[in-house]
Amino acid sequence: MDLKSSSTPGISRSEFLERQTRTRDLAGEQKFDGVIVVGRSAYDRPGHLAYLTNHFPPFPSTPFTETDRGMGHGIFFFPVDDEATLLIDRQSEAALDREKVIVEDIRVAPDMIAGLIDLLKERKVERGTLGVVGEDLLPATIYRHVVDALPELHLQSADDLLNLQRLVKSEAEIQLIRKGAEIAGMGHEAAIKAVKAGARENEVCDEGTAAALRAGADFVRYFRVSSDPQLGTTMRWPQASERVIQAGDIVMMDIIGAYRGYHFDVFRCTVAEGADAKTRHVMDAVLRATEAAVAAAQVGTIAEELVQVARGVFDEGNYSQYSRSFMGHGIGLETVEPPLISPGDRTVLQPGMVLCIEPGLRIPGLGGCCIEQEVVVRQEGPELLTQFSAQLW
């Protein structure tokens, strides 16, 4: 296979190779002998692995058994001065498209523990220092067996090797995220039509999910729908209940999924049969807070400052006591990526960062409201990716 001639839709093969070269160079600068990159299921946390290899483990992570240890994971190992190898689980083998995965040496490893240990011995790094990217995804079972089998091997956290690269998206990545935002809008458009007194939350969920899939989504992980005035949040399970929507209920809807590997996350709210003055006042405040935070997403701004901007709007309406401190996040190959729009995140915004900005309120007895916009930080000012209407009341 000629790694330089074929291409992957959306992201070019040359871009993947540039990422690998850049990561290898950074690893060498930090005196690593190599890097282990861990990824989990495509529906969960494939980001680091997919960023370098374009491999998305298709099966969910599962308990370790005698025959399969590491199902739902992928491990990419590349020494700084030797050929890279990708270990994939048994379920990935049948679905593997070698023209799309940007690695020549791909090995099926039903037992990821034995596969990784054997690989490290083969590459003669048993006494070296390896960086681990995706340390929080590396199962403790694998880690424990590796350090027991190779006691002179030193494993060191190296997440920043990729975290810092992935903060800023290429134009090819932004195009995929833009398309995902468009698909999310189509899902919301269909869901809005289903919102009426007498409808169930799961009926609204069904319409939005189906529309997004028809529009080209890889998957819709959630289409959260919540209409209970006492709850005021979509952060619950199940994602939508059999609750019957009543006239005047605020209906909160959050669609999360992916398009060609890149995620979308768009929150919208509407009111069944129309909003009264009190409800409208609250929702208008949320919309203004989102608009203000989006406008503040300028190059050089610190991430947590967007929270302060949104809270300033809530202060004007005496709503701050009902607001949450978490107001957004980065997005890309995973739904929630750095930076976090949250107090304490001192990340300086740079051109090419893609953010989901989502101030919200939760008022007991009335319900909740959150308006989420996907935004690209640009030198000339923020670019709004979500074009679907934010005012739906």
Sequence and secondary structure as in RCSB ss.txt:
>XXXX:A:sequence
MDLKSSSTPGISRSEFLERQTRTRDLAGEQKFDGVIVVGRSAYDRPGHLAYLTNHFPPFPSTPFTETDRGMGHGI
FFFPVDDEATLLIDRQSEAALDREKVIVEDIRVAPDMIAGLIDLLKERKVERGTLGVVGEDLLPATIYRHVVDAL
PELHLQSADDLLNLQRLVKSEAEIQLIRKGAEIAGMGHEAAIKAVKAGARENEVCDEGTAAALRAGADFVRYFRV
SSDPQLGTTMRWPQASERVIQAGDIVMMDIIGAYRGYHFDVFRCTVAEGADAKTRHVMDAVLRATEAAVAAAQVG
TIAEELVQVARGVFDEGNYSQYSRSFMGHGIGLETVEPPLISPGDRTVLQPGMVLCIEPGLRIPGLGGCCIEQEV
VVRQEGPELLTQFSAQLW
>XXXX:A:secstr
  TTT   SSS HHHHHHHHHHHHHHHHHTT SEEEEEEE TTS  HHHHHHH     S      SS BSTTEEE
EEEETTS  EEEE HHHHHH  TTTS  SEEEE SBHHHHHHHHHHHTT TTSEEEEESGGGS HHHHHHHHHH 
TT EEEE THHHHHHHHS  HHHHHHHHHHHHHHHHHHHHHHHH  TT BHHHHHHHHHHHHHHTT SEEEEEEE
E  TTT  S SSSSS S B  TT EEEEEEEEEETTEEEEEEEEEETT   HHHHHHHHHHHHHHHHHHHT  TT
 BTTHHHHHHHHHHHHTT GGGB S  EEE SSSSSEEEESSTT   B  TT EEEE  EEEETTTEEEE  EEE
E  TTS EE   S S B 
